Amino acid sequence: YQLHLKKRIGNVELKKLGSKITKLKKGIESKEKDIQRLRER
């Protein structure tokens, strides 16, 4: 039973990490796009 709980907690943590990583990637992508726009001017 405890193992099952640990697995569930691990999955939740992984999902949190995944969402953080995707947010970071999106933020980096938007920054790169902003830089490209500045260079085009």
C-alpha positions in Angstrom: 0.0 0.0 0.0 2.8 2.5 0.9 4.6 1.7 -2.4 1.4 2.5 -4.3 1.2 5.8 -2.5 4.8 6.6 -3.3 4.2 5.8 -6.9 1.2 8.2 -7.0 3.2 10.9 -5.3 6.0 10.4 -7.8 3.6 10.7 -10.7 2.2 14.0 -9.3 5.8 15.3 -8.9 6.7 14.3 -12.4 3.6 16.1 -13.8 4.6 19.2 -11.8 8.1 19.0 -13.2 6.8 18.4 -16.7 4.5 21.5 -16.5 7.4 23.6 -15.2 9.6 22.4 -18.0 7.0 23.2 -20.7 6.5 26.6 -19.2 10.2 27.3 -19.2 10.5 26.1 -22.8 7.5 28.3 -23.9 9.1 31.3 -22.1 12.5 30.7 -23.8 10.7 30.3 -27.2 8.8 33.6 -26.7 12.1 35.4 -25.7 13.8 34.1 -28.8 10.9 35.3 -31.0 11.1 38.7 -29.3 14.9 38.8 -30.1 14.2 37.9 -33.7 11.6 40.7 -34.0 14.1 43.2 -32.6 16.7 42.1 -35.1 14.3 42.4 -38.0 13.7 46.1 -37.3 
